[in-house]
């Protein structure tokens, strides 16, 4: 005779409560939500053929923030995650700059303070030849991207490129 056992029940999730016992509201990621709208807007500008839309394909987010376990955070740090790295990078040389680093903050009243590590990263990027900008809110970020897109592309004709001998060849199919 065989008996079947029920699988063990999943532990119930404990809801965090306020001091009065009422359930806490989940925190809202205001910055992340606005940044997603910004990227969606940039895609729309690309689809409409607007000059700023040319930046869509060369713009990416650096996922440095967020809640993680200690072990995940430690693993990411070993893999090269650095505190303060800007939220958005535009990999397009314009206006004499090598590219754009944008630290994005949510609109008022949800704006978080610029952390010292974020300030230091913007200063480092600027010192290394990148346009470094703090944009507070969706509208300011749009203005930054439009203005950057209007800059003349930076050319590298004055310096011969040196190719590295190390690395695996990726250009051949």
N, C-alpha and C positions, 0 to 999 in steps of 0.2 A: 504494500500500500504506500502510495506516495502522497505527500501533502505539499501543497503549494503555500509558500509564505508570501505575505504581502510585502512589497518593497517598503523600506523604512520611510516614514513621512519626512518631508522636507521641514526643516525647522522654520517656525513662523518668523516672519520679519518683524522686528520690534520697531514700532513707530516712535519716532522722537516726539516728545511732547514739550509744550511750554510749561512754565511754572504752575499755571492754573489747570494743567492736565489736558488741555486741548491739543489736538495734533498740530505739529509745526508744518508750515507750508514749505514745499521744496524750494530751494534757492533758485532764482532765475539767472541764467547766464546772459545778462544784458549785452555784454561785450561780444560774446560769441554769436548771439543772434544778430546783432547789428553788422558784424563782420561778414556773416553769411549773406545778408542782404546786399552788402557792398560787392561781394564777389558775383552774386546773381546779377546786379546792375551792370558790372563790368562785362559779363557775358552778353547781356542784352545790348550793350553798346557795340560789342564786336559784331553781333548779328545784324545790327542796324548799319554797320559800316562806318561808325564814328571813329575818329582818330584815337581816342582814348581806349577803344576796344582792342587796338593792337597790343595793349599791355596784358590782356587776359591770359594769353598762352604762356607768358613769361612771368606771371605773378603766382607766388605760392605762399602758403601759410606754414609757419614753423610751430608745431604743436608742443610748446614748452610748458604751458600752464596746465591747470586741471588737477583734480584730486586723484592721487595714485597711492598705492600701498608703499610702504617703506622699501620693500624688496624690488618692486617695479621701478621706483624712483632711483634706487641704487644701481640697478641694471642699466637704466637709461643714462645715468651719469657716466658709467663705465663705457658706454657706447658713444659718448661725446656730447650729450645734451649739456648746454651751458645756460646758467641763470642769466636772465636779462635780454636774451636774443630777441630781436624785434619780431612782431607778429607776422608782418608781411614783407616779402622780398620781391622786388621787381628786377628780373635778370635782363635788363636792357640798358645799355650805356647811352646816356643822353646828357646834353648840356655840359660836357666835360667830366661828368661823373661816370663811375664804373657801373652804377646801378642805384637802386633806391631801397633803403631800409625804412619801413614805416612801423612805428609803435602805435597801435590802434587802441583807443579808449572809448568806452560807451559814452553816449550823450549825457548831458546833465539831466537829471540829478543822479544818474547812475555811474558817473565818472569815478574811476579809481585813481588814486594818486600814482604818479610815476615813481616806481621803485628805484632806489639808488643803482641797482644792477642794470635796470633798463636805461637809465640816464648814462651810465658808463658805457653801455653797448652802443648807444647812439653816438656818443663822443668818439669811441673807437672806430666805428664805421665811417664817420666823417673824416677822422684823421687818416684813414686808409683810402680815401678817395671816393667814398660813396655819399650820395645825398641821403641825409638822415633827418627824419621828420617825425614829430609827434602829431598825430591827428586825433582830435577829440570829437567824436561823433561822426555819423554817416556823411553829413553834408560837407564837413571839413575834409574828410578823406576823399570824397569825390573831387573836391576842388584841387587837392594835392595831386591826384592822379591825372586830372585834366591838364593841369599846369605842367606836370612832368612830361606828359605825352606831347605837349607842344614844343618842348625843347628839341633842338637839332640833335640828331644821332651823333654820338661821339665816335670819331674815326680813329683808327690805330695805324694810320699810314706812316707816321713819323718813327715808329719803332718796329724793327723786324721781329717777328714772332720766333721764339725759341721753342722747339718741340722737345719734349722729354723723351729720353731713351727708355725709361722704365714704364711699366704698365702694359696691359694687354691691348692689342690693336682692336678697336671696335668699329672702325670706319669701313672695313671690308665686310661684305655680307656674310 
